[in-house]
Amino acid sequence: MIPFNKNLKEFARELRKNMTDAERFLWARVRRKGLKGYNFYRQKNIGNYIVDFYCPKAKLVVEIDGGQHYSEEGSRKDRIRDRYLAGLGFTVLRFSDREVLKNIDGVIARIYERL
């Protein structure tokens, strides 16, 4: 069973209501089993983190990174988070929000390869 922090449940719900443009753009392509029939969830609570997209069947997490992820502190937090998720058996794919908005087909192709 995946660890779950019940205190993050409401925050995850708020994030689903207020997705970024890049998250909305990717969600339109992966929702309703849009890739190989795999089910994706958005803003999923895993442990003490909320991941942008989660595919349970493939044990895949997809993160869309905005500018805050490219600071020294943001990069450090992402490495800690990625190690935690890898320790649970997940593969983490990271894309910049710019990459999603300008090259959605390339992003989809990389996710598709991992499924």
N, CA, C and O atoms as a DFTB+ gen file, in Angstrom:
460 C
 N C O
     1  1       0.839      -1.185       0.000
     2  2       0.000       0.000       0.000
     3  2       0.887       1.252       0.000
     4  3       1.930       1.284       0.653
     5  1       0.468       2.259      -0.724
     6  2       1.217       3.500      -0.840
     7  2       0.990       4.341       0.420
     8  3      -0.148       4.521       0.853
     9  1       2.086       4.857       1.010
    10  2       1.918       5.738       2.175
    11  2       1.106       6.974       1.796
    12  3       1.205       7.473       0.675
    13  1       0.309       7.459       2.731
    14  2      -0.624       8.540       2.451
    15  2      -0.694       9.448       3.673
    16  3      -0.921       8.973       4.785
    17  1      -0.500      10.743       3.475
    18  2      -0.625      11.706       4.564
    19  2      -2.002      12.353       4.457
    20  3      -2.243      13.192       3.589
    21  1      -2.895      11.954       5.348
    22  2      -4.278      12.451       5.272
    23  2      -4.360      13.970       5.437
    24  3      -5.340      14.586       5.017
    25  1      -3.342      14.576       6.043
    26  2      -3.346      16.027       6.223
    27  2      -3.153      16.782       4.906
    28  3      -3.408      17.985       4.840
    29  1      -2.708      16.092       3.870
    30  2      -2.498      16.721       2.568
    31  2      -3.693      16.574       1.631
    32  3      -3.693      17.130       0.532
    33  1      -4.698      15.837       2.054
    34  2      -5.831      15.536       1.182
    35  2      -6.525      16.798       0.669
    36  3      -6.796      16.906      -0.526
    37  1      -6.810      17.735       1.539
    38  2      -7.510      18.953       1.126
    39  2      -6.625      19.820       0.231
    40  3      -7.110      20.432      -0.721
    41  1      -5.327      19.871       0.537
    42  2      -4.398      20.636      -0.293
    43  2      -4.331      20.049      -1.704
    44  3      -4.305      20.793      -2.685
    45  1      -4.302      18.720      -1.808
    46  2      -4.292      18.059      -3.121
    47  2      -5.561      18.401      -3.897
    48  3      -5.516      18.626      -5.107
    49  1      -6.665      18.439      -3.209
    50  2      -7.945      18.789      -3.852
    51  2      -7.881      20.224      -4.398
    52  3      -8.354      20.493      -5.502
    53  1      -7.302      21.129      -3.628
    54  2      -7.155      22.518      -4.080
    55  2      -6.235      22.606      -5.298
    56  3      -6.507      23.363      -6.229
    57  1      -5.151      21.837      -5.293
    58  2      -4.239      21.834      -6.437
    59  2      -4.932      21.317      -7.698
    60  3      -4.670      21.809      -8.796
    61  1      -5.816      20.328      -7.546
    62  2      -6.562      19.819      -8.701
    63  2      -7.484      20.902      -9.268
    64  3      -7.688      20.976     -10.480
    65  1      -8.030      21.726      -8.401
    66  2      -8.920      22.804      -8.851
    67  2      -8.147      23.933      -9.516
    68  3      -8.706      24.666     -10.332
    69  1      -6.879      24.081      -9.181
    70  2      -6.088      25.225      -9.638
    71  2      -4.829      24.782     -10.378
    72  3      -3.728      25.222     -10.049
    73  1      -4.986      23.923     -11.367
    74  2      -3.834      23.429     -12.118
    75  2      -3.201      24.550     -12.933
    76  3      -3.866      25.505     -13.333
    77  1      -1.900      24.409     -13.166
    78  2      -1.207      25.342     -14.043
    79  2      -1.613      25.055     -15.489
    80  3      -2.216      24.021     -15.777
    81  1      -1.282      25.967     -16.388
    82  2      -1.583      25.751     -17.800
    83  2      -0.904      24.484     -18.314
    84  3      -1.510      23.706     -19.052
    85  1       0.352      24.279     -17.924
    86  2       1.084      23.099     -18.384
    87  2       0.438      21.818     -17.852
    88  3       0.320      20.837     -18.587
    89  1       0.023      21.818     -16.590
    90  2      -0.645      20.641     -16.024
    91  2      -1.957      20.367     -16.747
    92  3      -2.276      19.216     -17.042
    93  1      -2.708      21.405     -17.029
    94  2      -3.980      21.247     -17.752
    95  2      -3.750      20.664     -19.142
    96  3      -4.496      19.799     -19.602
    97  1      -2.706      21.153     -19.797
    98  2      -2.369      20.719     -21.148
    99  2      -2.014      19.225     -21.168
   100  3      -2.488      18.480     -22.026
   101  1      -1.182      18.801     -20.222
   102  2      -0.809      17.378     -20.150
   103  2      -2.008      16.531     -19.726
   104  3      -2.229      15.453     -20.278
   105  1      -2.770      17.003     -18.767
   106  2      -3.931      16.255     -18.283
   107  2      -4.912      15.959     -19.416
   108  3      -5.513      14.885     -19.453
   109  1      -5.072      16.895     -20.327
   110  2      -5.973      16.689     -21.467
   111  2      -5.522      15.517     -22.322
   112  3      -6.346      14.894     -22.993
   113  1      -4.241      15.207     -22.313
   114  2      -3.703      14.118     -23.142
   115  2      -3.665      12.761     -22.428
   116  3      -3.722      11.721     -23.085
   117  1      -3.571      12.756     -21.095
   118  2      -3.416      11.470     -20.397
   119  2      -4.676      11.020     -19.672
   120  3      -4.763       9.864     -19.257
   121  1      -5.639      11.893     -19.512
   122  2      -6.851      11.524     -18.765
   123  2      -7.676      10.486     -19.520
   124  3      -7.482      10.275     -20.717
   125  1      -8.571       9.860     -18.825
   126  2      -9.476       8.853     -19.401
   127  2      -8.725       7.771     -20.172
   128  3      -9.108       7.382     -21.275
   129  1      -7.651       7.305     -19.560
   130  2      -6.844       6.218     -20.135
   131  2      -6.347       6.567     -21.534
   132  3      -6.351       5.727     -22.434
   133  1      -5.922       7.806     -21.705
   134  2      -5.504       8.321     -23.006
   135  2      -4.188       7.785     -23.536
   136  3      -3.900       7.947     -24.721
   137  1      -3.386       7.156     -22.702
   138  2      -2.113       6.584     -23.154
   139  2      -2.104       5.088     -22.898
   140  3      -2.060       4.648     -21.749
   141  1      -2.144       4.319     -23.956
   142  2      -2.075       2.851     -23.877
   143  2      -3.122       2.256     -22.941
   144  3      -2.959       1.125     -22.482
   145  1      -4.176       2.980     -22.654
   146  2      -5.204       2.490     -21.744
   147  2      -4.808       2.561     -20.282
   148  3      -5.485       1.973     -19.438
   149  1      -3.725       3.267     -19.954
   150  2      -3.265       3.398     -18.573
   151  2      -4.026       4.528     -17.879
   152  3      -4.281       5.576     -18.471
   153  1      -4.377       4.302     -16.638
   154  2      -5.085       5.282     -15.843
   155  2      -4.089       6.202     -15.141
   156  3      -3.144       5.721     -14.516
   157  1      -4.283       7.500     -15.236
   158  2      -3.457       8.485     -14.539
   159  2      -4.326       9.245     -13.546
   160  3      -5.514       9.466     -13.777
   161  1      -3.712       9.636     -12.445
   162  2      -4.347      10.496     -11.456
   163  2      -3.547      11.781     -11.385
   164  3      -2.342      11.782     -11.635
   165  1      -4.209      12.869     -11.048
   166  2      -3.498      14.140     -10.917
   167  2      -3.498      14.584      -9.467
   168  3      -4.438      14.325      -8.714
   169  1      -2.427      15.256      -9.097
   170  2      -2.249      15.759      -7.739
   171  2      -2.534      14.667      -6.708
   172  3      -3.411      14.798      -5.854
   173  1      -1.767      13.593      -6.819
   174  2      -1.931      12.411      -5.968
   175  2      -1.029      12.514      -4.740
   176  3       0.153      12.840      -4.850
   177  1      -1.587      12.241      -3.603
   178  2      -0.873      12.268      -2.337
   179  2      -0.111      10.950      -2.167
   180  3      -0.716       9.880      -2.097
   181  1       1.219      11.038      -2.101
   182  2       2.070       9.868      -1.856
   183  2       3.025      10.238      -0.729
   184  3       3.876      11.114      -0.887
   185  1       2.881       9.574       0.396
   186  2       3.700       9.908       1.557
   187  2       3.421      11.338       1.978
   188  3       2.265      11.726       2.143
   189  1       4.481      12.128       2.153
   190  2       4.337      13.534       2.532
   191  2       4.428      14.464       1.327
   192  3       4.706      15.654       1.474
   193  1       4.196      13.924       0.152
   194  2       4.294      14.699      -1.085
   195  2       2.995      14.603      -1.864
   196  3       2.207      13.673      -1.693
   197  1       2.796      15.593      -2.724
   198  2       1.706      15.549      -3.697
   199  2       2.378      15.590      -5.060
   200  3       3.028      16.572      -5.417
   201  1       2.215      14.511      -5.816
   202  2       2.842      14.441      -7.139
   203  2       1.865      14.966      -8.182
   204  3       0.650      14.876      -8.009
   205  1       2.404      15.515      -9.264
   206  2       1.535      16.109     -10.288
   207  2       0.667      15.058     -10.974
   208  3      -0.550      15.213     -11.064
   209  1       1.305      13.979     -11.463
   210  2       0.569      12.908     -12.142
   211  2       1.122      11.567     -11.688
   212  3       2.323      11.416     -11.464
   213  1       0.227      10.598     -11.558
   214  2       0.601       9.281     -11.054
   215  2      -0.118       8.210     -11.856
   216  3      -1.335       8.263     -12.039
   217  1       0.650       7.236     -12.331
   218  2       0.087       6.079     -13.035
   219  2       0.410       4.836     -12.213
   220  3       1.546       4.364     -12.233
   221  1      -0.577       4.297     -11.489
   222  2      -0.300       3.161     -10.605
   223  2       0.177       1.906     -11.338
   224  3       1.086       1.222     -10.866
   225  1      -0.419       1.603     -12.471
   226  2      -0.071       0.378     -13.195
   227  2       1.400       0.375     -13.607
   228  3       2.047      -0.672     -13.570
   229  1       1.936       1.531     -14.000
   230  2       3.327       1.632     -14.441
   231  2       4.264       2.068     -13.324
   232  3       5.474       2.152     -13.531
   233  1       3.714       2.349     -12.131
   234  2       4.505       2.888     -11.012
   235  2       5.308       4.097     -11.474
   236  3       6.509       4.209     -11.228
   237  1       4.604       4.995     -12.150
   238  2       5.210       6.153     -12.771
   239  2       4.644       7.447     -12.182
   240  3       3.434       7.600     -12.014
   241  1       5.556       8.369     -11.875
   242  2       5.198       9.707     -11.425
   243  2       5.717      10.674     -12.476
   244  3       6.864      10.571     -12.912
   245  1       4.870      11.617     -12.884
   246  2       5.270      12.642     -13.843
   247  2       5.148      13.994     -13.140
   248  3       4.090      14.348     -12.620
   249  1       6.242      14.730     -13.137
   250  2       6.290      16.047     -12.509
   251  2       6.479      17.114     -13.570
   252  3       7.281      16.955     -14.490
   253  1       5.735      18.205     -13.437
   254  2       5.860      19.361     -14.317
   255  2       6.483      20.466     -13.473
   256  3       5.878      20.926     -12.504
   257  1       7.678      20.887     -13.833
   258  2       8.436      21.827     -13.017
   259  2       8.352      23.252     -13.539
   260  3       8.646      23.527     -14.702
   261  1       7.940      24.159     -12.646
   262  2       7.976      25.591     -12.928
   263  2       9.299      26.168     -12.458
   264  3      10.192      25.429     -12.043
   265  1       9.424      27.467     -12.520
   266  2      10.674      28.154     -12.220
   267  2      11.247      27.875     -10.847
   268  3      12.469      27.839     -10.699
   269  1      10.411      27.675      -9.833
   270  2      10.901      27.456      -8.471
   271  2      11.733      26.187      -8.359
   272  3      12.521      26.055      -7.422
   273  1      11.582      25.266      -9.273
   274  2      12.332      24.004      -9.230
   275  2      13.773      24.167      -9.688
   276  3      14.591      23.268      -9.493
   277  1      14.091      25.299     -10.291
   278  2      15.422      25.480     -10.855
   279  2      16.351      26.290      -9.957
   280  3      17.498      26.551     -10.321
   281  1      15.865      26.680      -8.802
   282  2      16.738      27.315      -7.823
   283  2      17.542      26.215      -7.126
   284  3      17.209      25.036      -7.238
   285  1      18.584      26.597      -6.417
   286  2      19.393      25.609      -5.690
   287  2      18.543      24.862      -4.668
   288  3      18.621      23.638      -4.557
   289  1      17.734      25.607      -3.927
   290  2      16.878      24.996      -2.910
   291  2      15.818      24.092      -3.553
   292  3      15.557      22.994      -3.062
   293  1      15.212      24.553      -4.648
   294  2      14.208      23.741      -5.338
   295  2      14.794      22.453      -5.877
   296  3      14.174      21.395      -5.765
   297  1      15.979      22.529      -6.460
   298  2      16.648      21.330      -6.983
   299  2      16.970      20.341      -5.867
   300  3      16.814      19.131      -6.032
   301  1      17.419      20.867      -4.733
   302  2      17.746      20.004      -3.589
   303  2      16.496      19.276      -3.101
   304  3      16.537      18.071      -2.850
   305  1      15.391      20.000      -2.966
   306  2      14.135      19.380      -2.516
   307  2      13.650      18.335      -3.520
   308  3      13.150      17.282      -3.125
   309  1      13.795      18.618      -4.807
   310  2      13.387      17.656      -5.834
   311  2      14.214      16.376      -5.749
   312  3      13.674      15.281      -5.909
   313  1      15.508      16.500      -5.502
   314  2      16.359      15.296      -5.379
   315  2      15.925      14.439      -4.189
   316  3      15.861      13.214      -4.292
   317  1      15.628      15.084      -3.062
   318  2      15.161      14.356      -1.871
   319  2      13.845      13.650      -2.184
   320  3      13.671      12.475      -1.862
   321  1      12.949      14.352      -2.795
   322  2      11.629      13.807      -3.153
   323  2      11.767      12.634      -4.123
   324  3      11.137      11.591      -3.946
   325  1      12.603      12.819      -5.153
   326  2      12.794      11.759      -6.151
   327  2      13.394      10.506      -5.522
   328  3      13.005       9.391      -5.872
   329  1      14.338      10.678      -4.596
   330  2      14.920       9.508      -3.900
   331  2      13.864       8.784      -3.075
   332  3      13.819       7.554      -3.059
   333  1      13.021       9.542      -2.395
   334  2      11.946       8.948      -1.608
   335  2      11.018       8.131      -2.507
   336  3      10.705       6.980      -2.205
   337  1      10.585       8.734      -3.607
   338  2       9.666       8.043      -4.521
   339  2      10.332       6.821      -5.158
   340  3       9.690       5.783      -5.320
   341  1      11.606       6.936      -5.519
   342  2      12.336       5.790      -6.077
   343  2      12.418       4.671      -5.039
   344  3      12.341       3.493      -5.389
   345  1      12.573       5.033      -3.777
   346  2      12.611       4.035      -2.708
   347  2      11.307       3.273      -2.565
   348  3      11.290       2.157      -2.046
   349  1      10.224       3.864      -3.020
   350  2       8.923       3.184      -3.020
   351  2       8.696       2.398      -4.307
   352  3       7.656       1.763      -4.486
   353  1       9.693       2.449      -5.211
   354  2       9.583       1.697      -6.459
   355  2       9.040       2.492      -7.638
   356  3       8.730       1.909      -8.677
   357  1       8.918       3.802      -7.501
   358  2       8.393       4.629      -8.580
   359  2       9.508       5.139      -9.474
   360  3      10.628       5.370      -9.019
   361  1       9.195       5.312     -10.741
   362  2      10.048       6.039     -11.673
   363  2       9.483       7.445     -11.760
   364  3       8.272       7.626     -11.886
   365  1      10.359       8.444     -11.693
   366  2       9.927       9.834     -11.777
   367  2      10.442      10.432     -13.079
   368  3      11.643      10.416     -13.349
   369  1       9.524      10.958     -13.882
   370  2       9.878      11.713     -15.090
   371  2       9.583      13.174     -14.810
   372  3       8.501      13.514     -14.332
   373  1      10.543      14.039     -15.105
   374  2      10.375      15.478     -14.891
   375  2      10.441      16.216     -16.222
   376  3      11.288      15.936     -17.071
   377  1       9.532      17.155     -16.377
   378  2       9.495      18.003     -17.559
   379  2       9.307      19.445     -17.090
   380  3       8.647      19.691     -16.080
   381  1       9.881      20.384     -17.813
   382  2       9.635      21.785     -17.483
   383  2       8.253      22.161     -18.007
   384  3       7.747      21.559     -18.954
   385  1       7.660      23.156     -17.380
   386  2       6.358      23.604     -17.869
   387  2       6.477      24.130     -19.294
   388  3       5.555      23.973     -20.095
   389  1       7.592      24.744     -19.608
   390  2       7.822      25.243     -20.974
   391  2       7.865      24.082     -21.974
   392  3       7.302      24.177     -23.065
   393  1       8.535      22.988     -21.599
   394  2       8.620      21.823     -22.489
   395  2       7.226      21.257     -22.769
   396  3       6.914      20.897     -23.904
   397  1       6.398      21.180     -21.737
   398  2       5.034      20.663     -21.914
   399  2       4.246      21.554     -22.866
   400  3       3.546      21.062     -23.750
   401  1       4.360      22.857     -22.683
   402  2       3.581      23.790     -23.497
   403  2       4.080      23.891     -24.933
   404  3       3.290      24.136     -25.844
   405  1       5.378      23.706     -25.147
   406  2       5.942      23.891     -26.490
   407  2       6.218      22.585     -27.235
   408  3       6.375      22.588     -28.456
   409  1       6.277      21.466     -26.503
   410  2       6.611      20.185     -27.141
   411  2       5.809      19.050     -26.514
   412  3       6.376      18.051     -26.075
   413  1       4.505      19.206     -26.476
   414  2       3.657      18.193     -25.829
   415  2       3.812      16.821     -26.481
   416  3       3.767      15.805     -25.788
   417  1       3.992      16.776     -27.792
   418  2       4.144      15.475     -28.450
   419  2       5.416      14.767     -27.998
   420  3       5.413      13.548     -27.822
   421  1       6.499      15.510     -27.808
   422  2       7.742      14.921     -27.294
   423  2       7.584      14.431     -25.868
   424  3       8.096      13.368     -25.515
   425  1       6.885      15.189     -25.050
   426  2       6.625      14.795     -23.661
   427  2       5.789      13.518     -23.640
   428  3       6.106      12.574     -22.916
   429  1       4.731      13.493     -24.428
   430  2       3.867      12.303     -24.493
   431  2       4.661      11.096     -24.963
   432  3       4.477       9.993     -24.448
   433  1       5.539      11.292     -25.934
   434  2       6.354      10.177     -26.457
   435  2       7.241       9.609     -25.343
   436  3       7.370       8.391     -25.226
   437  1       7.848      10.464     -24.532
   438  2       8.707       9.971     -23.446
   439  2       7.904       9.234     -22.386
   440  3       8.359       8.217     -21.860
   441  1       6.725       9.731     -22.069
   442  2       5.863       9.033     -21.104
   443  2       5.424       7.691     -21.689
   444  3       5.436       6.670     -21.001
   445  1       5.043       7.705     -22.950
   446  2       4.595       6.490     -23.632
   447  2       5.668       5.415     -23.607
   448  3       5.369       4.243     -23.381
   449  1       6.925       5.811     -23.839
   450  2       8.039       4.851     -23.815
   451  2       8.181       4.193     -22.464
   452  3       8.583       3.033     -22.382
   453  1       7.863       4.898     -21.417
   454  2       8.036       4.379     -20.051
   455  2       6.904       3.456     -19.612
   456  3       7.065       2.659     -18.688
   457  1       5.754       3.572     -20.285
   458  2       4.589       2.737     -19.900
   459  2       4.759       1.305     -20.343
   460  3       3.881       0.476     -20.103
